């Protein structure tokens, strides 16, 4: 059996590495990333609007029928990924990248025009 997983790197607008995670399968868009708790937790800590650049590196470890890595397998992968001897058994099968705009205001339900409406209501009541 072989195990399919991806190493995902997220960069901010200034191209500095913000976050790295490992996940089963091959993420190709924002929705795929949202399936991981690590990504959701990381994004919950972002408070500024920014464009995020995502680079993905998808690997297969082992031989035979391929299955997506589960949580236990991902824990082992994280521990051993930098081990040269272990990494020699990896096959890079795909590299990809995509971007998304992180809109903190939208996430928290803040509408830029809302404050203006409240002000108009107060003014009308005078």
NORHU-V868732 format. One record per residue. RES is the residue in three letters. SS is DSSP state (h for helix, s for strand, l for the rest). PSI is psi as a letter, one per 30 degrees, with the letter a starting at -180 (NA if undefined). OMEGA is omega in degrees with one decimal (NA if undefined). Layout:
# NORHU-V868732
res->[RES & RES]
ss->[SS & SS]
psi->[PSI & PSI]
omega->[OMEGA & OMEGA]
This chain:
# NORHU-V868732
res->[UNK & UNK & UNK & UNK & UNK & UNK & UNK & UNK & UNK & UNK & UNK & UNK & UNK & UNK & UNK & UNK & UNK & UNK & UNK & UNK & UNK & UNK & UNK & UNK & UNK & UNK & UNK & UNK & UNK & UNK & UNK & UNK & UNK & UNK & UNK & UNK & UNK & UNK & UNK & UNK & UNK & UNK & UNK & UNK & UNK & UNK & UNK & UNK & UNK & UNK & UNK & UNK & UNK & UNK & UNK & UNK & UNK & UNK & UNK & UNK & UNK & UNK & UNK & UNK & UNK & UNK & UNK & UNK & UNK & UNK & UNK & UNK & UNK & UNK & UNK & UNK & UNK & UNK & UNK & UNK & UNK & UNK & UNK & UNK & UNK & UNK & UNK & UNK & UNK & UNK & UNK & UNK & UNK & UNK & UNK & UNK & UNK & UNK & UNK & UNK & UNK & UNK & UNK & UNK & UNK & UNK & UNK & UNK & UNK & UNK & UNK & UNK & UNK & UNK & UNK & UNK & UNK & UNK & UNK & UNK & UNK & UNK & UNK & UNK & UNK & UNK]
ss->[l & s & s & s & s & s & s & s & s & s & s & l & l & l & l & l & s & s & s & s & s & s & s & s & l & l & l & l & l & h & h & h & h & l & l & l & h & h & h & h & h & h & h & h & l & l & l & l & l & s & s & s & s & s & s & s & s & s & s & s & s & s & l & l & l & s & s & s & l & l & h & h & h & h & h & h & h & h & h & h & l & l & l & h & h & h & h & l & l & s & s & s & s & s & s & s & s & s & s & s & s & s & l & h & h & h & h & l & l & l & l & l & l & h & h & h & h & h & h & h & h & h & h & h & h & l]
psi->[k & l & k & k & l & k & k & k & k & k & k & a & e & g & g & k & k & e & k & k & l & k & l & k & a & j & k & f & l & e & e & e & e & f & f & k & e & e & e & e & e & e & f & f & g & k & g & k & k & l & k & k & k & k & k & k & j & k & l & k & k & a & l & a & k & k & l & k & k & a & e & e & e & e & e & e & e & e & e & f & e & f & j & e & e & e & f & f & g & k & j & j & f & k & k & l & l & l & l & l & k & j & j & e & e & e & e & g & g & k & k & f & f & e & e & e & e & e & e & e & e & e & e & e & f & NA]
omega->[174.7 & -175.4 & 179.7 & 176.6 & 178.4 & 168.8 & -174.8 & 177.1 & 176.9 & 179.6 & 176.4 & -176.8 & -178.5 & 175.7 & 175.0 & -178.1 & -180.0 & -169.1 & 176.4 & 177.1 & 175.0 & 179.1 & 175.4 & 178.1 & -178.8 & 178.6 & -179.3 & 178.5 & -177.7 & -178.6 & 178.0 & -179.6 & -178.6 & 179.0 & -178.8 & 179.0 & -179.0 & -179.9 & -179.3 & 178.6 & 179.1 & -177.4 & 177.2 & -179.6 & -179.4 & -176.6 & -179.9 & 175.0 & -178.4 & 171.8 & 178.5 & 176.6 & -177.0 & 173.2 & -179.9 & 176.8 & -174.9 & -172.9 & 167.6 & 176.3 & 178.6 & -177.9 & 177.7 & -178.6 & -175.7 & 174.8 & 176.2 & 178.7 & 174.8 & -176.7 & -179.7 & 179.5 & 179.2 & 176.9 & 178.6 & 179.6 & 179.0 & -178.6 & -170.4 & -171.5 & -178.6 & 177.5 & -174.4 & -178.1 & 178.9 & -177.7 & 177.5 & 179.6 & 178.2 & 172.5 & 175.8 & -176.9 & -179.2 & 170.3 & 179.4 & 174.9 & 175.0 & 178.9 & 169.9 & 177.4 & 176.4 & -178.4 & -177.7 & -179.9 & 179.2 & -179.4 & -177.1 & 175.2 & -180.0 & 177.6 & -176.3 & -178.2 & -176.4 & -179.0 & 179.4 & -179.6 & 179.3 & -179.8 & 179.3 & -179.9 & 179.1 & -179.6 & -178.8 & -177.5 & -178.1 & NA]
